[in-house]
Amino acid sequence: MNHSAKLTISVVIPAYNEAGAISEVVGCVPRHRVREIIVVDNGSTDGTAERAAAAGARVIYEARKGYGSACRTGAQIARKSDLIVFLDGDRSDDPAQLERIVEPIIRDQADLVIGSRIGGELEKGSMPLHAQLGNRLVVFLLRLFYGVRITDIGSFRAVRSRELFGLGMEQMTYGWPVEMVVKAARSKLRIQSVPIRY
């Protein structure tokens, strides 16, 4: 049975001064799989919004600073889709791997899927040691307290819209990705990691 034809997907890309990368990121999203690409411009001063629009994205402006603030605004716009995929606009996430991220949800094996940089191919110098150690600590605590078996808390992720809006997300800064996993775990959602290139 082909579930994939039934599920609509929106991509949300929070962006702040990513003019050098945003066109390529938007251009690499597999268009045949997504309903829309939403770039949330978080006060850029370098022409990020114009480049994103020229590349074919729908651009939304969010004046309130913060990664979580931009993600939440994008999610509100995307909420009519079945799935929302979040990825960064600086080329650290490879949008071409979107199929891999959404597959477990399409197969009804997960509600939240996180692309794992640790479990996949980590390009040399792409993730500093302190970031790797901090990430491992958070992953360890999530396993300890919530039994969540993931290997990373990266930004490239897919989540069912209805589940995301049931979480009551509050973090408006860089705490957003961890908050999502913690609240998903408390809500007994099915959480998976899939290896990706980073």
N, C-alpha and C positions, 0 to 999 in steps of 0.2 A: 504494500500500500504506500502511495506517495503522499507523505504529509506535507512536503515542502511547498507544494503549490498552494496550500491553504494559508500558510502563515505569512503575514506581511512584516517587513523589516524596515525600520528607520535607523540611520546611522547618525549619532550625535558626536560632534568633534568640538570640544571646548578649545578656544585658541586665544592666545595673547602674544602679539608680536611674532607671528610665525610666517611672515611674508615669504621667507626663503624656502619654505617647505610645503606650505598649505596647498598650492596648486597640484603638486605631485601626489600628496596624500589623498586629496579629493579625486584626482584622476585615476588612482589605483583601486578605488572601491569598486567591486564587481557590480556594475549597474544593473545587470539582468536579475540580480537577487534582491535589490533594495527598492523600496518605494520612494525614499527621499534621503538626501544627505543634508544634514543641518549643521552648519558651522556657527557656533555661538561665540561671537567676538566680544571679548571681555575687556574692552577699552584699548585695543591696539592703536598704535600711532604710526605704524609702518606700512599701511596699505594691505594688511592681512584680509580685511573684509572684501575689498575690491577684487583681490586675486582669487579668493574663495568663490565669489559670485561668478567671475569670469570662467572658472573651472567647472561651473555647473551646480554649485551648492546653493541651498537656501540659507541666507545669512540672517541671523537674529542678533540683536545687540543686547547685552546685559551689562548695565552700568555698575551693579554691585560687584565689587571685586571678590575673587575667590574661585578656585577650581570647582568646588561643590556647587556654588551659586550658578556657574555657567552650565554645569551638568544638569542641575535641576530645571533650569529654564529650557534647555534643549529637550529634556524628557517631557516637559509639559506640552511642548509643540508636537512631540512624537507619539503622544500617548494613544492615538487612534490605531497605531500599528500593534501587531501582536507581540513583536520583539523589538527591543531597543538595544543597539550595539553602541558601546562607548569606545572611542579610541583617541589617542593623542594626535595633535596636529604638527608635531615636530619631526615626523618620520621615524620615531623610535618604534612605533607599532607598524606592522606591514598590513595594510587593509586587504591585500590580496588573499590573506589567510582568513577572511571573514567566514567562508564556508566551514572551516574547521571549528570556529568558535560557536557557530549557531547549530551545528549538526546534532549535538546531544539533546538540545531543546526540541528540535524538529522531530527527533526520534522519540520524544517524550521520556528521556532518561534523566533530564535535569531541568531546573527552573532558572538557575544562575550558572553561567560558565565563565571561567576566568582563564585567559591566555597565560600560560606559565612560561616566563622567561627562564626560570631556573631549570624546569623540566625539558626545555627545548634547546635551541642553539643560541647561546649568549655570545654575541660578537665581542672580540677583545676590546676592552675599554668602554663598553656600552653601559655597564652598570658598576659604579665604583664599589669598593669593598665595604665601606660603611653602609651603603644602601643594601647590599646583599645580606649583611649581618642583621641589620634592622628588620629586613623582610623575613629572614629566617626566624627571628625572635617572635614576630607577630604571628607567623604561620604556626610556630610551636604552641603559642598561647591559645590560638584558635582550636588547635587539636586537643589541647589539655582541657580547656573549659567547655568546649562545645562539640567535640568529637568530629570536627570538620577536617576531612582529609584532602587538603589542597597543598600545592607546593609553592604558591606565589599569590600575591595580592595585587597584581599588575593592573594597569589602566584599561587594557584591551579586554572587554568583557561583553557578554550578551545576557539579557535578563528578560523574562516575560513582563510586559508592561503592567498587567494587573497585579502581579506580585510586587513589583517595584513600588507602585503607589500604595500598596498595603503596608509598606515598611515604615512610613512616616519619617523619611530622611530629614535630618536637621543640620548636619555638618556642612558649612558653607565654604570650607577651605580644603586643605589636602587630607583631612580626616574622612572625606566622603567615601573612598574605596574601602577602607577598613570598616567604617560604620555599616556599609551595605552588607558586607559578609557577616558581621556580628549579628545584625538584625535578621538577616536571612536564616542564619543558624538557629537563632532563638525562635523564629517562626517555623522551624522544621522544613525549610525549603531544601530541595535537592541541589547540592552545590558540587560542581566538578571543575577540575583543572584539565586543560588540554595543552600539550607542548606547542610553543610557537617560536619563530625566529625573532630575535630582538637585536 
